[in-house]
Amino acid sequence: MFICDAATIDSDGKVSVLGIFDYLWFYNFPANWNQLCVVLCLSVDLNDVGTQHEVIIQPVNEDNCHISSPGKYSFISQNDGNYHLITYINDISFEKFDNYKFDVFIDNKYSKSFPLNVKKKAISN
C-alpha cells in the first residue's frame, strides 16, 4: 500500500507505478495538492473469493480528524483472493504541516494505515 504520482494495471494484472512518495513539501499553508494516486494490494480469505467487498480510504490528520470525504470502492476478489486497487484523490487540502495518514477499512473493519508527512519548505534567500 503506497502513494504515488500514477499507476496502471495491465491485462495480466501487473501493476506499474510512477513516483512513490510518503511526504510533500509546501512553502505556505493551507496548501493544496492537485492529484495523488493510492495503490492497495488487497488479500481476502480464500473462502471469500468471488464475493463483493467494500474498501474505504479515509484521509486524516495527526488528530484523526477527517481532511476530506472518504473514498468508497467495491471489488470482487479473484481466484487467488488478491486484488489490486488503484484510485486517484484529487484536490486534497492540507491546513498545516502535520503527519497525515490514510486509514483503510475493508468490509467496515480497520485494515491498516499508511503515512503522508506534509512538511514546511524553508524559503531560501
N, CA, C and O atoms as CSV, one atom per row, in Angstrom:
chain,resi,resn,atom,element,x,y,z
A,1,MET,N,N,0.846,-1.147,0.000
A,1,MET,CA,C,0.000,0.000,0.000
A,1,MET,C,C,0.904,1.226,0.000
A,1,MET,O,O,1.775,1.373,0.858
A,2,PHE,N,N,0.681,2.115,-0.987
A,2,PHE,CA,C,1.532,3.299,-1.071
A,2,PHE,C,C,0.866,4.399,-1.870
A,2,PHE,O,O,-0.160,4.198,-2.520
A,3,ILE,N,N,1.487,5.581,-1.801
A,3,ILE,CA,C,1.042,6.756,-2.538
A,3,ILE,C,C,2.059,7.023,-3.631
A,3,ILE,O,O,3.263,6.868,-3.422
A,4,CYS,N,N,1.569,7.425,-4.801
A,4,CYS,CA,C,2.471,7.700,-5.910
A,4,CYS,C,C,1.855,8.752,-6.834
A,4,CYS,O,O,0.746,9.230,-6.599
A,5,ASP,N,N,2.595,9.101,-7.885
A,5,ASP,CA,C,2.088,10.057,-8.868
A,5,ASP,C,C,1.074,9.422,-9.813
A,5,ASP,O,O,0.076,10.050,-10.167
A,6,ALA,N,N,1.328,8.174,-10.223
A,6,ALA,CA,C,0.438,7.496,-11.169
A,6,ALA,C,C,0.694,5.994,-11.121
A,6,ALA,O,O,1.782,5.549,-10.753
A,7,ALA,N,N,-0.323,5.217,-11.498
A,7,ALA,CA,C,-0.191,3.761,-11.554
A,7,ALA,C,C,-1.207,3.200,-12.543
A,7,ALA,O,O,-2.262,3.789,-12.778
A,8,THR,N,N,-0.867,2.056,-13.113
A,8,THR,CA,C,-1.762,1.346,-14.028
A,8,THR,C,C,-1.660,-0.156,-13.756
A,8,THR,O,O,-0.707,-0.632,-13.139
A,9,ILE,N,N,-2.661,-0.880,-14.230
A,9,ILE,CA,C,-2.649,-2.342,-14.178
A,9,ILE,C,C,-2.835,-2.846,-15.602
A,9,ILE,O,O,-3.771,-2.439,-16.289
A,10,ASP,N,N,-1.943,-3.733,-16.048
A,10,ASP,CA,C,-2.099,-4.266,-17.404
A,10,ASP,C,C,-3.050,-5.459,-17.397
A,10,ASP,O,O,-3.549,-5.859,-16.345
A,11,SER,N,N,-3.296,-6.019,-18.570
A,11,SER,CA,C,-4.279,-7.105,-18.704
A,11,SER,C,C,-3.864,-8.385,-17.975
A,11,SER,O,O,-4.708,-9.241,-17.710
A,12,ASP,N,N,-2.573,-8.525,-17.646
A,12,ASP,CA,C,-2.103,-9.688,-16.896
A,12,ASP,C,C,-2.081,-9.442,-15.384
A,12,ASP,O,O,-1.693,-10.323,-14.618
A,13,GLY,N,N,-2.495,-8.249,-14.957
A,13,GLY,CA,C,-2.534,-7.937,-13.534
A,13,GLY,C,C,-1.268,-7.312,-12.987
A,13,GLY,O,O,-1.157,-7.102,-11.779
A,14,LYS,N,N,-0.299,-7.006,-13.861
A,14,LYS,CA,C,0.945,-6.389,-13.413
A,14,LYS,C,C,0.704,-4.909,-13.149
A,14,LYS,O,O,0.124,-4.211,-13.981
A,15,VAL,N,N,1.154,-4.428,-11.975
A,15,VAL,CA,C,0.996,-3.028,-11.597
A,15,VAL,C,C,2.270,-2.267,-11.960
A,15,VAL,O,O,3.374,-2.680,-11.603
A,16,SER,N,N,2.105,-1.156,-12.670
A,16,SER,CA,C,3.230,-0.269,-12.993
A,16,SER,C,C,3.005,1.041,-12.262
A,16,SER,O,O,1.902,1.587,-12.262
A,17,VAL,N,N,4.076,1.545,-11.632
A,17,VAL,CA,C,3.961,2.694,-10.740
A,17,VAL,C,C,4.986,3.757,-11.114
A,17,VAL,O,O,6.101,3.446,-11.533
A,18,LEU,N,N,4.585,5.030,-10.954
A,18,LEU,CA,C,5.478,6.165,-11.203
A,18,LEU,C,C,5.508,7.048,-9.957
A,18,LEU,O,O,4.459,7.496,-9.494
A,19,GLY,N,N,6.677,7.297,-9.420
A,19,GLY,CA,C,6.879,8.291,-8.370
A,19,GLY,C,C,6.260,7.981,-7.024
A,19,GLY,O,O,5.334,8.674,-6.603
A,20,ILE,N,N,6.750,6.949,-6.331
A,20,ILE,CA,C,6.266,6.645,-4.989
A,20,ILE,C,C,6.794,7.694,-4.009
A,20,ILE,O,O,7.966,8.065,-4.065
A,21,PHE,N,N,5.923,8.172,-3.109
A,21,PHE,CA,C,6.369,9.139,-2.103
A,21,PHE,C,C,5.575,8.976,-0.819
A,21,PHE,O,O,4.474,8.427,-0.820
A,22,ASP,N,N,6.152,9.466,0.287
A,22,ASP,CA,C,5.448,9.461,1.576
A,22,ASP,C,C,5.553,10.815,2.271
A,22,ASP,O,O,5.277,10.927,3.466
A,23,TYR,N,N,5.953,11.840,1.524
A,23,TYR,CA,C,5.980,13.194,2.060
A,23,TYR,C,C,5.759,14.209,0.945
A,23,TYR,O,O,6.009,13.933,-0.229
A,24,LEU,N,N,5.288,15.379,1.335
A,24,LEU,CA,C,5.109,16.514,0.428
A,24,LEU,C,C,5.677,17.751,1.117
A,24,LEU,O,O,5.599,17.888,2.338
A,25,TRP,N,N,6.251,18.651,0.316
A,25,TRP,CA,C,6.807,19.903,0.835
A,25,TRP,C,C,5.985,21.071,0.310
A,25,TRP,O,O,5.627,21.106,-0.867
A,26,PHE,N,N,5.682,22.041,1.199
A,26,PHE,CA,C,4.961,23.250,0.798
A,26,PHE,C,C,5.607,24.466,1.462
A,26,PHE,O,O,6.151,24.376,2.563
A,27,TYR,N,N,5.534,25.601,0.770
A,27,TYR,CA,C,6.025,26.859,1.343
A,27,TYR,C,C,5.000,27.480,2.282
A,27,TYR,O,O,5.360,28.019,3.328
A,28,ASN,N,N,3.735,27.408,1.915
A,28,ASN,CA,C,2.677,28.074,2.668
A,28,ASN,C,C,1.518,27.122,2.950
A,28,ASN,O,O,1.280,26.155,2.226
A,29,PHE,N,N,0.805,27.436,4.039
A,29,PHE,CA,C,-0.372,26.663,4.409
A,29,PHE,C,C,-1.537,27.611,4.619
A,29,PHE,O,O,-1.319,28.743,5.049
A,30,PRO,N,N,-2.773,27.198,4.334
A,30,PRO,CA,C,-3.132,25.872,3.813
A,30,PRO,C,C,-2.563,25.654,2.406
A,30,PRO,O,O,-2.303,26.598,1.660
A,31,ALA,N,N,-2.384,24.389,2.082
A,31,ALA,CA,C,-1.796,24.013,0.795
A,31,ALA,C,C,-2.684,22.973,0.111
A,31,ALA,O,O,-3.328,22.157,0.770
A,32,ASN,N,N,-2.705,23.018,-1.205
A,32,ASN,CA,C,-3.492,22.058,-1.990
A,32,ASN,C,C,-2.576,21.228,-2.868
A,32,ASN,O,O,-1.570,21.715,-3.384
A,33,TRP,N,N,-2.943,19.966,-3.025
A,33,TRP,CA,C,-2.234,19.066,-3.930
A,33,TRP,C,C,-3.242,18.610,-4.967
A,33,TRP,O,O,-4.305,18.092,-4.625
A,34,ASN,N,N,-2.904,18.805,-6.248
A,34,ASN,CA,C,-3.869,18.541,-7.321
A,34,ASN,C,C,-4.310,17.090,-7.414
A,34,ASN,O,O,-5.500,16.807,-7.555
A,35,GLN,N,N,-3.355,16.169,-7.334
A,35,GLN,CA,C,-3.723,14.757,-7.514
A,35,GLN,C,C,-2.656,13.851,-6.929
A,35,GLN,O,O,-1.460,14.093,-7.093
A,36,LEU,N,N,-3.096,12.818,-6.253
A,36,LEU,CA,C,-2.195,11.750,-5.853
A,36,LEU,C,C,-2.893,10.427,-6.103
A,36,LEU,O,O,-4.120,10.354,-6.166
A,37,CYS,N,N,-2.101,9.400,-6.241
A,37,CYS,CA,C,-2.618,8.070,-6.556
A,37,CYS,C,C,-2.356,7.155,-5.366
A,37,CYS,O,O,-1.259,7.150,-4.806
A,38,VAL,N,N,-3.356,6.392,-4.988
A,38,VAL,CA,C,-3.235,5.415,-3.903
A,38,VAL,C,C,-3.319,4.025,-4.521
A,38,VAL,O,O,-4.240,3.720,-5.279
A,39,VAL,N,N,-2.337,3.184,-4.181
A,39,VAL,CA,C,-2.303,1.808,-4.676
A,39,VAL,C,C,-2.421,0.866,-3.486
A,39,VAL,O,O,-1.630,0.935,-2.545
A,40,LEU,N,N,-3.408,-0.008,-3.537
A,40,LEU,CA,C,-3.606,-1.008,-2.491
A,40,LEU,C,C,-3.499,-2.396,-3.100
A,40,LEU,O,O,-4.105,-2.676,-4.135
A,41,CYS,N,N,-2.730,-3.257,-2.460
A,41,CYS,CA,C,-2.659,-4.662,-2.839
A,41,CYS,C,C,-3.401,-5.421,-1.739
A,41,CYS,O,O,-2.885,-5.605,-0.637
A,42,LEU,N,N,-4.603,-5.851,-2.054
A,42,LEU,CA,C,-5.513,-6.428,-1.059
A,42,LEU,C,C,-5.565,-7.939,-1.165
A,42,LEU,O,O,-5.442,-8.508,-2.250
A,43,SER,N,N,-5.748,-8.575,-0.028
A,43,SER,CA,C,-5.945,-10.026,0.017
A,43,SER,C,C,-7.140,-10.328,0.895
A,43,SER,O,O,-7.329,-9.711,1.943
A,44,VAL,N,N,-7.937,-11.274,0.462
A,44,VAL,CA,C,-9.064,-11.733,1.275
A,44,VAL,C,C,-8.932,-13.232,1.484
A,44,VAL,O,O,-8.200,-13.911,0.764
A,45,ASP,N,N,-9.637,-13.729,2.462
A,45,ASP,CA,C,-9.642,-15.154,2.756
A,45,ASP,C,C,-10.138,-15.920,1.533
A,45,ASP,O,O,-11.059,-15.472,0.850
A,46,LEU,N,N,-9.536,-17.061,1.258
A,46,LEU,CA,C,-9.929,-17.852,0.078
A,46,LEU,C,C,-11.395,-18.274,0.134
A,46,LEU,O,O,-11.996,-18.531,-0.910
A,47,ASN,N,N,-11.980,-18.350,1.318
A,47,ASN,CA,C,-13.407,-18.667,1.425
A,47,ASN,C,C,-14.281,-17.537,0.898
A,47,ASN,O,O,-15.456,-17.745,0.594
A,48,ASP,N,N,-13.701,-16.322,0.786
A,48,ASP,CA,C,-14.445,-15.156,0.315
A,48,ASP,C,C,-14.205,-14.842,-1.165
A,48,ASP,O,O,-14.693,-13.828,-1.665
A,49,VAL,N,N,-13.462,-15.694,-1.866
A,49,VAL,CA,C,-13.191,-15.472,-3.287
A,49,VAL,C,C,-14.510,-15.440,-4.053
A,49,VAL,O,O,-15.392,-16.274,-3.850
A,50,GLY,N,N,-14.617,-14.446,-4.943
A,50,GLY,CA,C,-15.809,-14.314,-5.764
A,50,GLY,C,C,-16.907,-13.490,-5.125
A,50,GLY,O,O,-17.944,-13.253,-5.745
A,51,THR,N,N,-16.696,-13.049,-3.894
A,51,THR,CA,C,-17.695,-12.214,-3.236
A,51,THR,C,C,-17.292,-10.744,-3.306
A,51,THR,O,O,-16.117,-10.415,-3.467
A,52,GLN,N,N,-18.270,-9.883,-3.185
A,52,GLN,CA,C,-18.015,-8.444,-3.259
A,52,GLN,C,C,-17.551,-7.927,-1.899
A,52,GLN,O,O,-18.053,-8.340,-0.854
A,53,HIS,N,N,-16.582,-7.017,-1.938
A,53,HIS,CA,C,-16.033,-6.403,-0.733
A,53,HIS,C,C,-16.039,-4.892,-0.910
A,53,HIS,O,O,-15.978,-4.379,-2.027
A,54,GLU,N,N,-16.113,-4.192,0.217
A,54,GLU,CA,C,-16.077,-2.730,0.179
A,54,GLU,C,C,-14.793,-2.240,0.842
A,54,GLU,O,O,-14.392,-2.734,1.896
A,55,VAL,N,N,-14.155,-1.256,0.199
A,55,VAL,CA,C,-12.957,-0.623,0.735
A,55,VAL,C,C,-13.266,0.849,0.948
A,55,VAL,O,O,-13.844,1.503,0.080
A,56,ILE,N,N,-12.878,1.363,2.104
A,56,ILE,CA,C,-12.991,2.792,2.390
A,56,ILE,C,C,-11.599,3.310,2.694
A,56,ILE,O,O,-10.875,2.731,3.504
A,57,ILE,N,N,-11.222,4.409,2.038
A,57,ILE,CA,C,-9.952,5.077,2.296
A,57,ILE,C,C,-10.279,6.446,2.879
A,57,ILE,O,O,-10.918,7.274,2.229
A,58,GLN,N,N,-9.832,6.674,4.111
A,58,GLN,CA,C,-10.150,7.924,4.807
A,58,GLN,C,C,-8.874,8.697,5.144
A,58,GLN,O,O,-8.101,8.268,6.001
A,59,PRO,N,N,-8.646,9.834,4.475
A,59,PRO,CA,C,-7.500,10.681,4.850
A,59,PRO,C,C,-7.784,11.414,6.165
A,59,PRO,O,O,-8.850,12.004,6.341
A,60,VAL,N,N,-6.816,11.369,7.080
A,60,VAL,CA,C,-6.965,12.033,8.378
A,60,VAL,C,C,-5.670,12.743,8.754
A,60,VAL,O,O,-4.595,12.425,8.246
A,61,ASN,N,N,-5.802,13.719,9.663
A,61,ASN,CA,C,-4.610,14.401,10.155
A,61,ASN,C,C,-4.099,13.696,11.412
A,61,ASN,O,O,-4.592,12.634,11.789
A,62,GLU,N,N,-3.102,14.311,12.049
A,62,GLU,CA,C,-2.469,13.690,13.215
A,62,GLU,C,C,-3.448,13.511,14.382
A,62,GLU,O,O,-3.260,12.635,15.226
A,63,ASP,N,N,-4.495,14.347,14.422
A,63,ASP,CA,C,-5.513,14.251,15.470
A,63,ASP,C,C,-6.663,13.318,15.083
A,63,ASP,O,O,-7.683,13.269,15.770
A,64,ASN,N,N,-6.499,12.586,13.993
A,64,ASN,CA,C,-7.509,11.667,13.457
A,64,ASN,C,C,-8.776,12.369,13.004
A,64,ASN,O,O,-9.849,11.766,12.991
A,65,CYS,N,N,-8.664,13.642,12.630
A,65,CYS,CA,C,-9.794,14.377,12.052
A,65,CYS,C,C,-9.771,14.193,10.541
A,65,CYS,O,O,-8.711,14.262,9.919
A,66,HIS,N,N,-10.924,13.963,9.957
A,66,HIS,CA,C,-11.028,13.767,8.510
A,66,HIS,C,C,-10.636,15.054,7.786
A,66,HIS,O,O,-11.083,16.139,8.158
A,67,ILE,N,N,-9.806,14.933,6.758
A,67,ILE,CA,C,-9.413,16.113,5.986
A,67,ILE,C,C,-10.114,16.161,4.633
A,67,ILE,O,O,-10.018,17.162,3.922
A,68,SER,N,N,-10.808,15.104,4.275
A,68,SER,CA,C,-11.621,15.090,3.065
A,68,SER,C,C,-12.626,13.949,3.180
A,68,SER,O,O,-12.563,13.140,4.105
A,69,SER,N,N,-13.534,13.900,2.247
A,69,SER,CA,C,-14.519,12.813,2.239
A,69,SER,C,C,-13.813,11.487,1.979
A,69,SER,O,O,-12.813,11.443,1.264
A,70,PRO,N,N,-14.327,10.415,2.555
A,70,PRO,CA,C,-13.701,9.115,2.306
A,70,PRO,C,C,-13.953,8.638,0.880
A,70,PRO,O,O,-14.985,8.941,0.282
A,71,GLY,N,N,-13.001,7.895,0.353
A,71,GLY,CA,C,-13.199,7.218,-0.926
A,71,GLY,C,C,-13.797,5.853,-0.649
A,71,GLY,O,O,-13.305,5.119,0.209
A,72,LYS,N,N,-14.856,5.506,-1.371
A,72,LYS,CA,C,-15.517,4.211,-1.183
A,72,LYS,C,C,-15.460,3.436,-2.489
A,72,LYS,O,O,-15.802,3.957,-3.551
A,73,TYR,N,N,-15.021,2.183,-2.397
A,73,TYR,CA,C,-14.814,1.354,-3.582
A,73,TYR,C,C,-15.303,-0.053,-3.304
A,73,TYR,O,O,-15.262,-0.523,-2.167
A,74,SER,N,N,-15.762,-0.716,-4.337
A,74,SER,CA,C,-16.174,-2.113,-4.225
A,74,SER,C,C,-15.322,-2.944,-5.168
A,74,SER,O,O,-14.918,-2.472,-6.231
A,75,PHE,N,N,-15.049,-4.187,-4.774
A,75,PHE,CA,C,-14.318,-5.102,-5.652
A,75,PHE,C,C,-14.781,-6.524,-5.383
A,75,PHE,O,O,-15.298,-6.837,-4.311
A,76,ILE,N,N,-14.584,-7.364,-6.368
A,76,ILE,CA,C,-14.839,-8.797,-6.238
A,76,ILE,C,C,-13.488,-9.480,-6.300
A,76,ILE,O,O,-12.759,-9.349,-7.284
A,77,SER,N,N,-13.159,-10.210,-5.246
A,77,SER,CA,C,-11.847,-10.848,-5.175
A,77,SER,C,C,-11.707,-11.918,-6.253
A,77,SER,O,O,-12.675,-12.579,-6.630
A,78,GLN,N,N,-10.487,-12.069,-6.731
A,78,GLN,CA,C,-10.179,-13.003,-7.815
A,78,GLN,C,C,-9.906,-14.403,-7.263
A,78,GLN,O,O,-10.032,-14.643,-6.062
A,79,ASN,N,N,-9.537,-15.306,-8.138
A,79,ASN,CA,C,-9.337,-16.723,-7.791
A,79,ASN,C,C,-8.367,-16.953,-6.645
A,79,ASN,O,O,-8.564,-17.866,-5.843
A,80,ASP,N,N,-7.315,-16.135,-6.556
A,80,ASP,CA,C,-6.311,-16.331,-5.511
A,80,ASP,C,C,-6.569,-15.464,-4.278
A,80,ASP,O,O,-5.769,-15.477,-3.343
A,81,GLY,N,N,-7.669,-14.714,-4.263
A,81,GLY,CA,C,-8.001,-13.871,-3.121
A,81,GLY,C,C,-7.330,-12.517,-3.131
A,81,GLY,O,O,-7.507,-11.735,-2.197
A,82,ASN,N,N,-6.551,-12.215,-4.184
A,82,ASN,CA,C,-5.826,-10.949,-4.269
A,82,ASN,C,C,-6.528,-9.980,-5.207
A,82,ASN,O,O,-7.203,-10.379,-6.156
A,83,TYR,N,N,-6.350,-8.697,-4.916
A,83,TYR,CA,C,-6.940,-7.661,-5.754
A,83,TYR,C,C,-6.091,-6.400,-5.634
A,83,TYR,O,O,-5.690,-6.015,-4.536
A,84,HIS,N,N,-5.821,-5.762,-6.764
A,84,HIS,CA,C,-5.081,-4.501,-6.789
A,84,HIS,C,C,-6.068,-3.371,-7.033
A,84,HIS,O,O,-6.797,-3.368,-8.025
A,85,LEU,N,N,-6.081,-2.411,-6.114
A,85,LEU,CA,C,-6.949,-1.250,-6.253
A,85,LEU,C,C,-6.082,-0.023,-6.484
A,85,LEU,O,O,-5.182,0.272,-5.698
A,86,ILE,N,N,-6.360,0.687,-7.567
A,86,ILE,CA,C,-5.682,1.948,-7.866
A,86,ILE,C,C,-6.755,3.022,-7.924
A,86,ILE,O,O,-7.734,2.897,-8.659
A,87,THR,N,N,-6.564,4.078,-7.142
A,87,THR,CA,C,-7.514,5.172,-7.156
A,87,THR,C,C,-6.770,6.500,-7.062
A,87,THR,O,O,-5.675,6.578,-6.505
A,88,TYR,N,N,-7.375,7.521,-7.608
A,88,TYR,CA,C,-6.798,8.865,-7.578
A,88,TYR,C,C,-7.612,9.746,-6.651
A,88,TYR,O,O,-8.843,9.714,-6.659
A,89,ILE,N,N,-6.905,10.535,-5.851
A,89,ILE,CA,C,-7.542,11.517,-4.978
A,89,ILE,C,C,-7.169,12.887,-5.523
A,89,ILE,O,O,-5.990,13.219,-5.649
A,90,ASN,N,N,-8.184,13.677,-5.842
A,90,ASN,CA,C,-7.972,14.982,-6.458
A,90,ASN,C,C,-8.235,16.114,-5.471
A,90,ASN,O,O,-9.104,16.022,-4.604
A,91,ASP,N,N,-7.461,17.178,-5.628
A,91,ASP,CA,C,-7.669,18.426,-4.881
A,91,ASP,C,C,-7.775,18.207,-3.380
A,91,ASP,O,O,-8.778,18.563,-2.761
A,92,ILE,N,N,-6.747,17.627,-2.807
A,92,ILE,CA,C,-6.724,17.427,-1.358
A,92,ILE,C,C,-6.035,18.633,-0.718
A,92,ILE,O,O,-5.041,19.144,-1.236
A,93,SER,N,N,-6.575,19.075,0.407
A,93,SER,CA,C,-6.085,20.275,1.075
A,93,SER,C,C,-5.461,19.916,2.422
A,93,SER,O,O,-5.984,19.083,3.163
A,94,PHE,N,N,-4.339,20.557,2.724
A,94,PHE,CA,C,-3.643,20.366,3.988
A,94,PHE,C,C,-3.596,21.706,4.713
A,94,PHE,O,O,-3.035,22.674,4.199
A,95,GLU,N,N,-4.184,21.764,5.903
A,95,GLU,CA,C,-4.285,23.020,6.649
A,95,GLU,C,C,-2.964,23.455,7.271
A,95,GLU,O,O,-2.729,24.649,7.460
A,96,LYS,N,N,-2.094,22.485,7.592
A,96,LYS,CA,C,-0.825,22.795,8.257
A,96,LYS,C,C,0.144,21.653,8.014
A,96,LYS,O,O,-0.245,20.587,7.537
A,97,PHE,N,N,1.418,21.881,8.347
A,97,PHE,CA,C,2.344,20.764,8.254
A,97,PHE,C,C,1.990,19.810,9.388
A,97,PHE,O,O,1.700,20.235,10.506
A,98,ASP,N,N,2.018,18.517,9.085
A,98,ASP,CA,C,1.490,17.530,10.016
A,98,ASP,C,C,1.839,16.134,9.518
A,98,ASP,O,O,2.316,15.968,8.395
A,99,ASN,N,N,1.604,15.151,10.344
A,99,ASN,CA,C,1.734,13.751,9.951
A,99,ASN,C,C,0.351,13.231,9.605
A,99,ASN,O,O,-0.397,12.804,10.484
A,100,TYR,N,N,0.018,13.267,8.339
A,100,TYR,CA,C,-1.277,12.780,7.871
A,100,TYR,C,C,-1.173,11.285,7.611
A,100,TYR,O,O,-0.079,10.723,7.554
A,101,LYS,N,N,-2.328,10.654,7.455
A,101,LYS,CA,C,-2.336,9.237,7.099
A,101,LYS,C,C,-3.628,8.914,6.374
A,101,LYS,O,O,-4.595,9.675,6.416
A,102,PHE,N,N,-3.622,7.781,5.717
A,102,PHE,CA,C,-4.794,7.268,5.030
A,102,PHE,C,C,-5.177,5.969,5.727
A,102,PHE,O,O,-4.453,4.976,5.656
A,103,ASP,N,N,-6.323,5.988,6.400
A,103,ASP,CA,C,-6.828,4.785,7.066
A,103,ASP,C,C,-7.620,3.974,6.050
A,103,ASP,O,O,-8.416,4.515,5.283
A,104,VAL,N,N,-7.386,2.667,6.060
A,104,VAL,CA,C,-8.064,1.765,5.115
A,104,VAL,C,C,-8.942,0.799,5.895
A,104,VAL,O,O,-8.502,0.156,6.848
A,105,PHE,N,N,-10.201,0.715,5.463
A,105,PHE,CA,C,-11.167,-0.206,6.049
A,105,PHE,C,C,-11.646,-1.154,4.955
A,105,PHE,O,O,-11.981,-0.721,3.852
A,106,ILE,N,N,-11.676,-2.429,5.259
A,106,ILE,CA,C,-12.197,-3.432,4.326
A,106,ILE,C,C,-13.404,-4.073,4.984
A,106,ILE,O,O,-13.312,-4.618,6.085
A,107,ASP,N,N,-14.532,-4.004,4.302
A,107,ASP,CA,C,-15.787,-4.532,4.832
A,107,ASP,C,C,-16.067,-3.974,6.230
A,107,ASP,O,O,-16.446,-4.706,7.144
A,108,ASN,N,N,-15.870,-2.664,6.369
A,108,ASN,CA,C,-16.122,-1.905,7.609
A,108,ASN,C,C,-15.219,-2.289,8.780
A,108,ASN,O,O,-15.528,-1.950,9.923
A,109,LYS,N,N,-14.117,-2.984,8.525
A,109,LYS,CA,C,-13.142,-3.309,9.569
A,109,LYS,C,C,-11.840,-2.602,9.239
A,109,LYS,O,O,-11.389,-2.614,8.094
A,110,TYR,N,N,-11.234,-1.982,10.259
A,110,TYR,CA,C,-9.946,-1.326,10.052
A,110,TYR,C,C,-8.935,-2.354,9.554
A,110,TYR,O,O,-8.824,-3.445,10.114
A,111,SER,N,N,-8.199,-2.003,8.499
A,111,SER,CA,C,-7.184,-2.895,7.945
A,111,SER,C,C,-5.783,-2.392,8.250
A,111,SER,O,O,-4.981,-3.106,8.853
A,112,LYS,N,N,-5.482,-1.153,7.830
A,112,LYS,CA,C,-4.163,-0.576,8.064
A,112,LYS,C,C,-4.181,0.893,7.695
A,112,LYS,O,O,-5.163,1.404,7.157
A,113,SER,N,N,-3.078,1.563,7.992
A,113,SER,CA,C,-2.897,2.968,7.636
A,113,SER,C,C,-1.568,3.121,6.936
A,113,SER,O,O,-0.649,2.325,7.129
A,114,PHE,N,N,-1.478,4.153,6.121
A,114,PHE,CA,C,-0.176,4.482,5.566
A,114,PHE,C,C,0.013,5.984,5.623
A,114,PHE,O,O,-0.928,6.748,5.408
A,115,PRO,N,N,1.269,6.415,5.923
A,115,PRO,CA,C,1.527,7.819,6.235
A,115,PRO,C,C,1.739,8.701,5.010
A,115,PRO,O,O,2.140,8.244,3.939
A,116,LEU,N,N,1.453,9.979,5.215
A,116,LEU,CA,C,1.843,11.030,4.282
A,116,LEU,C,C,2.248,12.221,5.139
A,116,LEU,O,O,1.397,12.901,5.712
A,117,ASN,N,N,3.539,12.466,5.221
A,117,ASN,CA,C,4.061,13.566,6.024
A,117,ASN,C,C,4.100,14.827,5.176
A,117,ASN,O,O,4.694,14.852,4.098
A,118,VAL,N,N,3.458,15.869,5.681
A,118,VAL,CA,C,3.404,17.151,4.981
A,118,VAL,C,C,4.309,18.108,5.747
A,118,VAL,O,O,4.102,18.380,6.930
A,119,LYS,N,N,5.325,18.613,5.033
A,119,LYS,CA,C,6.371,19.395,5.681
A,119,LYS,C,C,6.416,20.812,5.126
A,119,LYS,O,O,6.041,21.059,3.980
A,120,LYS,N,N,6.881,21.733,5.955
A,120,LYS,CA,C,7.044,23.118,5.532
A,120,LYS,C,C,8.418,23.276,4.923
A,120,LYS,O,O,9.432,22.936,5.532
A,121,LYS,N,N,8.432,23.800,3.709
A,121,LYS,CA,C,9.693,24.021,2.994
A,121,LYS,C,C,10.236,25.398,3.354
A,121,LYS,O,O,9.514,26.393,3.308
A,122,ALA,N,N,11.497,25.442,3.708
A,122,ALA,CA,C,12.127,26.711,4.069
A,122,ALA,C,C,12.341,27.561,2.815
A,122,ALA,O,O,12.711,27.050,1.758
A,123,ILE,N,N,12.105,28.845,2.951
A,123,ILE,CA,C,12.343,29.773,1.841
A,123,ILE,C,C,13.810,30.141,1.867
A,123,ILE,O,O,14.308,30.680,2.856
A,124,SER,N,N,14.506,29.847,0.770
A,124,SER,CA,C,15.937,30.170,0.694
A,124,SER,C,C,16.144,31.539,0.083
A,124,SER,O,O,15.381,31.967,-0.784
A,125,ASN,N,N,17.176,32.221,0.536
A,125,ASN,CA,C,17.496,33.566,0.018
A,125,ASN,C,C,18.527,33.507,-1.058
A,125,ASN,O,O,18.911,34.543,-1.601
